[in-house]
Amino acid sequence: MKFGYAIVLALVALVAVSGFASADRLPSQVPENQIFTIDTLIDVTGAVSEESEMQWTLMDGEYTQYTSTAVGAATADYADYAAAINAAITKGPVTGTITDDGAISSISFPSWMENDKINSNIGTLTWGELYEALADDTVNYVSTATKKLSAIHNSALLPTEEIMILTWTDSLRTNGGKLSLNKNIDFDSQNKGKGLSNLEVEKVLTYASTEGAHLVGAEEWTLDVAGNWESTANTIRCVFAAAKSPIFPAFCNVVKAKSELVNINSAQVSTKGAARSVASSGDIPAMLNYQIAVTPDSNSGSGFADGTVKTLFGGSIMEARGKNQEQSATNNWKDSASVTGGIKNFQKTFNYESGFKF
């Protein structure tokens, strides 16, 4: 579709010259993937009801769980750290038990804690160094390192985890009149690179009222991507890409595009939407694009489309820094438009990308 007088609203995350900016980090595909297409062609005079919808949720995250359990005499070598270890067990995600004399009966923690100091006021011992010491004591401890893969859950995201929710709905209804509709839906759940999309929908319709009939419709796209902090080494594929920080910070970004057709008596309407929400590495940005054009039905002879057209584009952006769990940046924005009456030309284009590199 061509948009000679398109109004363009673009939001892109700024990229630092020496590295990457904070932004979306997309989850990667699951081992089994799906591709489907749905093509609809309608040419009818009479009542029509046509609806499509999709909600896609994908969770990603991987870490190692380190566990050591005493099978002999639990060691009290780290009794100085007993209070700090107990405090970590109380608040999580560390689990385990400590005896009254400070001996470690069992201890379990995720790999993203391994470089954290247990108590910097006492010494430099890290959780990873503690595990290595217990793992070397094969007489008194059994130690395991277990790979953990994230699953969809409703609790707070752990470090290394990211979640994507892509929602799309589209509906058209008429109580009479003449409708010509050509609609194409293409979906591919595999990892996508720049310039490609997971879901793409294109629709062209022409409507002419008869005997007071009218058309109503609505289309809505929502892309919701959130993630906790993660090491850049685990998310950037290119070996020549030097990140400004060793940590990709937490984020929670939601963008939406919506259009409504209200009491349309005569019009030609074309829309196109596309979203990229799955990628193999963190240097592929999230993307949501949407276009709508409303022009007169060339067969009407009036030179105007007749009815009401509304659009809404918006976003809520929240970003952190480093391993911080507090917001360092917020950006909330909205663009809305509504036209009613004789419409000579109405066109809107929305383009959104958010990522560590463009």
Buried (B, 14 or more C-beta within 10 A) or exposed (E): EEBEEBEEBEBBBEBEEEBBBBBBBBBBBEEEEEEEEEEEEEEEEEEBEBEBEBEBEBBBBBBBBBBBBBEEEBBBBBBBBBEBBBEBBEEEBBEBBBEEEBBBBBBBBBBBBBEEBBBEEEEEBBBBBBBBBBBEBEEBBBBEEEEBEBEEEEEEBBBBBBBBBBBBBBBBBBBBBBBBBBBBBBBBBBBBEBEBBBBBBBBBBBBBBEEEBBBBBBBBBBBBBBBBBBBBEEBBEEEEBEBBBEBBBBBBBBBBBBBBBBEBBBBBBBBBBBBBBBBBBBBBBBBBBBBBBBBBBEEBEEEBBBBBBBBBBBBBBBBBBBBEEEBBBEEEEEBEBEBEEEBEBBBBBBBBBBBBBB
